[in-house]
Every structure is written in C-alpha cells, then in structure tokens.
Amino acid sequence: MAVTMLDPKTALIVIDLQNGIVAYPTVHSASEVVQRAAALADAFRRHDLPVVLVNVTGGAPGRTDQGRSLGDLPAGWADFVPELNQQPQDHIVTKRTWGAFTDSDLNAHLKKLGVTQVVIAGMSTSIGVESTARQAYEHGFHVTLAVDAMTDTNADAHINSTTRIFPRLGESGSTQEIIALLDKRSA
C-alpha cells in the first residue's frame, strides 16, 4: 500500500544515521539510504515541519541469546552523518534502547508541537526503525515508513519488517512519494 496522505503537522524521525551505524554492512546501500533520508530532512525543513534526529550510544540492560554490547565507542561513532545537515531547530534524541520513545522526551516534544503523524527512516529496519514505529503507533501517531530510506544488516529481518509488520503499524511509501505529498500541500 502506498502512503495516501500526510497530516498538517507531520514530523520526520531519522533513526541512527550516525557514523558508527552506517559503517555496518547492510542489505541496501547505506549511502543511498543516507541520501534519501537527507532529502526527506531537507523537504521537512523547507516546509517548516519538525525533524527529529536520533542516535544511539548504548544498549538496554539484560541478557539475550545474541548478547551484543556496544562497549567503548570510538570518538565520533555516535555523530550524525554530515549529509543529514543537522540544523539548530532539529530535535535530538540520544537513545540507549532500540526505540526512540523509551526514556526520552520524544513523545512530549511531538505532542507539544501538535504533531499527529510521523514519517520514519533510518537504520536498522528491524531494530531501531521498527521499535520506534511500534512505539509511535502505541502513542497514537499516524505512522508512515519511508521504506527506501531504510536498511538492515539482515535481509530476512528487513523483509519481515517491511512486508509483515509495517502494514499493521501504518502506511509505507518511497521518499519521492512522501516529498511529493509535502510539496502538493504547498501548491
């Protein structure tokens, strides 16, 4: 299903497009994902709509079968990629769990701005993006997933999220479709 509309107050949430994460081997070209997310950020800013940039600096506590600690991160690992062109008005969320709403001010920030819909892009599709999308849906936001502006380190996980999970959380569309809807509102 294609994205059908954007609410008057829609925010963009870009997940984990930071130096350390985009260096991981991915299913789709990370540079193309970054390029598309940057185009979305530029379009949202051009239309005076909120942009939220999310990075990750740690992991949730607890044991897992696939224990994975980020450990000591090198300098610059959590810095946003320069292509996102971070602006002073962008809202920054630093997370230590998969989802951007957990233990952050994101929900309160968006509600204060009157946001009713979020567009989500970034990495990894099945982890940070999906978790944030689930949380946004549970907080009552309309959710749109920019599926060509996201990727994963695991092809099966990416496909599962985009074909099985996302249709239950919101609408999916391409970067170009989303930007066209933004531009159409101003025409």
GIHUGI-V252650 format. One record per residue. N is the residue number from 1. PSI is psi in radians with two decimals (NA if undefined). NEAR is the number of other ideal C-beta (glycine too) atoms within 8 Angstrom. Layout:
<<N,PSI,NEAR> <N,PSI,NEAR>>
This chain:
<<1,2.42,5> <2,2.72,7> <3,2.31,11> <4,-0.54,5> <5,2.83,5> <6,2.34,11> <7,2.74,8> <8,-0.60,5> <9,1.50,10> <10,2.42,14> <11,2.63,15> <12,2.33,15> <13,2.06,15> <14,2.10,14> <15,2.11,14> <16,0.55,11> <17,1.37,16> <18,2.81,13> <19,-0.84,11> <20,-0.65,10> <21,-0.75,11> <22,-0.21,13> <23,-0.24,6> <24,2.63,9> <25,2.29,3> <26,2.85,12> <27,-0.74,8> <28,2.79,8> <29,2.06,7> <30,-0.61,12> <31,-0.62,7> <32,-0.66,8> <33,-0.81,19> <34,-0.78,13> <35,-0.78,9> <36,-0.72,13> <37,-0.67,17> <38,-0.67,11> <39,-0.70,10> <40,-0.80,17> <41,-0.76,15> <42,-0.75,9> <43,-0.75,12> <44,-0.76,15> <45,-0.72,11> <46,-0.55,7> <47,0.25,9> <48,0.72,4> <49,2.61,11> <50,2.46,10> <51,2.24,14> <52,2.15,16> <53,2.20,14> <54,2.31,17> <55,2.96,13> <56,2.41,14> <57,0.09,9> <58,-3.05,5> <59,2.78,9> <60,2.56,6> <61,2.83,3> <62,2.71,4> <63,2.50,3> <64,2.82,6> <65,-0.52,3> <66,1.02,4> <67,2.26,6> <68,1.93,6> <69,2.42,5> <70,-0.36,8> <71,-2.67,4> <72,2.11,3> <73,2.42,8> <74,2.76,6> <75,2.37,3> <76,-0.07,7> <77,-0.71,9> <78,0.02,11> <79,2.42,8> <80,2.55,10> <81,2.48,10> <82,-0.48,5> <83,-0.41,8> <84,-0.26,13> <85,0.94,8> <86,2.30,7> <87,2.71,7> <88,-0.55,3> <89,-0.17,5> <90,2.44,10> <91,2.27,9> <92,2.31,9> <93,2.15,12> <94,2.11,10> <95,2.76,15> <96,0.27,9> <97,-3.12,9> <98,-0.76,9> <99,2.50,11> <100,-0.26,15> <101,-0.39,10> <102,2.20,9> <103,0.62,5> <104,3.02,10> <105,0.21,6> <106,-0.86,13> <107,-0.84,9> <108,-0.72,7> <109,-0.85,10> <110,-0.74,13> <111,-0.71,8> <112,-0.59,6> <113,-0.11,9> <114,0.32,6> <115,2.34,12> <116,-0.19,9> <117,2.55,13> <118,2.50,14> <119,2.29,15> <120,2.38,16> <121,2.89,18> <122,-2.70,16> <123,2.64,17> <124,2.53,18> <125,-0.86,13> <126,-0.09,11> <127,-1.53,9> <128,-0.74,16> <129,-0.91,17> <130,-0.76,12> <131,-0.77,12> <132,-0.69,16> <133,-0.75,15> <134,-0.80,11> <135,-0.72,12> <136,-0.78,14> <137,-0.78,11> <138,-0.45,6> <139,0.00,8> <140,0.21,4> <141,2.58,11> <142,2.39,8> <143,2.31,13> <144,2.33,16> <145,2.13,17> <146,1.50,17> <147,-0.40,10> <148,0.02,8> <149,0.61,11> <150,2.74,17> <151,3.06,12> <152,2.93,15> <153,-0.14,8> <154,2.09,9> <155,-0.77,7> <156,-0.71,6> <157,-0.73,12> <158,-0.82,16> <159,-0.74,8> <160,-0.81,10> <161,-0.86,14> <162,-0.51,11> <163,-0.47,7> <164,-0.68,7> <165,-0.90,11> <166,-0.70,14> <167,-0.35,8> <168,-0.24,5> <169,-0.40,11> <170,-2.64,10> <171,2.65,10> <172,2.60,13> <173,2.99,12> <174,2.84,8> <175,-0.81,13> <176,-0.71,6> <177,-0.72,10> <178,-0.78,16> <179,-0.67,11> <180,-0.71,8> <181,-0.69,12> <182,-0.84,14> <183,-0.61,9> <184,-0.60,7> <185,-0.49,9> <186,-0.20,6> <187,NA,4>>
